[in-house]
């Protein structure tokens, strides 16, 4: 089958953006989230370094949108992917997972998301942190 460049990009980027990396998860984050603790501000960045062991597409899981303050955390037990609430979720509230490392600084997170998922992050956390950074620069 012959694909145009445009068709190839459409298929390729959809696959990348909708597949889940299967990583050897850091123990510290997995333990925190399994206990319902969503405090990652004191976790060092090296805890986010994970070894990639493959990719998978979970059709019902691709509906989660991204937030740098996710209310759902993804975890893997053997070949099974599980989604656990990380906070109290109100009825009708949108469910978010993080597509990257939430302990990285705002600009690094946003650049990584742009490079790997092809969108500019406009989650509440990034908007607030960017505004705060801009206000600090204006005061100096």
C-alpha positions as CSV (number, residue, x, y, z in Angstrom):
1,X,0.0,0.0,0.0
2,X,1.3,3.4,-0.9
3,X,0.9,6.2,1.6
4,X,1.3,9.9,1.1
5,X,3.6,11.7,3.5
6,X,0.5,13.2,5.1
7,X,-1.2,9.8,5.6
8,X,1.9,8.4,7.1
9,X,2.2,11.2,9.6
10,X,-1.4,10.9,10.5
11,X,-1.1,7.2,11.3
12,X,2.4,7.5,12.9
13,X,1.5,10.3,15.3
14,X,-1.8,8.8,16.2
15,X,0.0,5.6,17.2
16,X,2.6,7.5,19.2
17,X,0.1,9.7,21.0
18,X,-2.3,6.9,21.8
19,X,0.1,4.1,22.9
20,X,1.3,3.7,26.4
21,X,4.9,3.1,27.2
22,X,5.5,0.1,29.3
23,X,8.2,1.1,31.8
24,X,9.8,-0.5,34.8
25,X,8.1,1.8,37.3
26,X,10.0,3.6,40.1
27,X,9.2,1.9,43.4
28,X,8.8,5.2,45.3
29,X,6.1,6.6,43.0
30,X,4.2,3.3,42.8
31,X,4.1,2.9,46.5
32,X,2.9,6.4,47.1
33,X,0.2,6.2,44.6
34,X,-0.9,2.7,45.7
35,X,-1.5,4.2,49.1
36,X,-3.4,7.1,47.7
37,X,-0.7,9.7,48.4
38,X,-0.4,12.3,45.6
39,X,2.5,14.3,47.0
40,X,5.3,14.2,44.5
41,X,6.9,17.6,45.1
42,X,9.6,16.1,47.3
43,X,10.5,13.2,45.0
44,X,13.8,13.7,43.2
45,X,13.8,13.7,39.4
46,X,15.9,10.6,39.2
47,X,12.8,8.7,40.5
48,X,11.2,9.5,37.2
49,X,13.9,7.8,35.2
50,X,12.3,4.6,34.0
51,X,13.4,1.8,31.8
52,X,11.3,1.3,28.7
53,X,10.3,-2.3,28.0
54,X,7.9,-1.7,25.2
55,X,4.7,-0.1,24.0
56,X,1.0,-1.2,24.1
57,X,-2.3,0.2,22.9
58,X,-5.1,-0.1,25.4
59,X,-8.2,1.0,23.5
60,X,-10.3,2.1,26.5
61,X,-7.4,3.9,28.1
62,X,-6.6,6.3,25.3
63,X,-9.5,8.6,26.4
64,X,-7.6,10.1,29.4
65,X,-6.4,13.6,28.8
66,X,-3.2,15.0,30.3
67,X,-2.6,17.1,33.3
68,X,0.6,17.9,35.2
69,X,-1.7,17.6,38.3
70,X,-3.3,14.3,37.5
71,X,-6.2,13.0,39.5
72,X,-5.6,9.4,38.2
73,X,-2.4,7.5,38.2
74,X,-1.5,4.7,35.8
75,X,0.3,1.7,37.2
76,X,1.2,-1.7,35.7
77,X,1.1,-5.1,37.3
78,X,2.7,-7.6,35.0
79,X,0.9,-7.2,31.7
80,X,-2.1,-5.4,33.1
81,X,-2.5,-1.6,33.3
82,X,-4.5,-0.2,36.1
83,X,-5.8,3.3,36.8
84,X,-6.1,4.4,40.4
85,X,-7.6,7.6,41.7
86,X,-4.9,9.8,43.2
87,X,-7.3,12.3,44.7
88,X,-10.9,12.5,45.6
89,X,-12.8,12.8,42.3
90,X,-16.2,14.5,42.2
91,X,-19.1,13.1,40.1
92,X,-18.7,14.4,36.6
93,X,-15.1,15.6,37.1
94,X,-12.8,14.9,34.1
95,X,-10.2,12.2,34.7
96,X,-6.6,13.1,33.9
97,X,-3.3,11.2,33.8
98,X,0.1,12.6,33.4
99,X,1.9,11.8,30.1
100,X,5.3,12.7,31.6
101,X,7.3,13.3,34.8
102,X,5.3,15.7,37.0
103,X,8.3,16.5,39.2
104,X,10.2,18.2,36.3
105,X,10.2,22.1,36.2
106,X,7.3,23.6,34.2
107,X,9.4,24.6,31.1
108,X,11.0,21.2,30.9
109,X,7.6,19.4,31.2
110,X,6.1,21.6,28.6
111,X,9.0,21.1,26.2
112,X,9.0,17.3,26.7
113,X,5.2,17.1,26.0
114,X,5.5,19.3,22.9
115,X,8.4,17.1,21.6
116,X,6.7,13.7,22.4
117,X,3.0,14.4,22.2
118,X,2.8,17.4,19.9
119,X,0.8,19.7,22.1
120,X,1.4,22.7,24.3
121,X,0.4,21.9,27.8
122,X,-2.3,24.3,29.1
123,X,-3.3,22.4,32.2
124,X,-4.2,24.4,35.3
125,X,-0.8,23.7,37.0
126,X,1.2,24.9,33.9
127,X,-0.9,28.0,33.5
128,X,-0.5,28.9,37.2
129,X,3.2,28.1,37.3
130,X,3.9,30.0,34.1
131,X,2.0,33.0,35.4
132,X,3.9,32.9,38.7
133,X,7.2,32.7,36.9
134,X,6.3,35.7,34.6
135,X,5.2,37.7,37.7
136,X,8.5,37.0,39.5
137,X,10.4,38.1,36.4
138,X,8.4,41.3,36.2
139,X,9.1,42.1,39.9
140,X,12.8,41.7,39.4
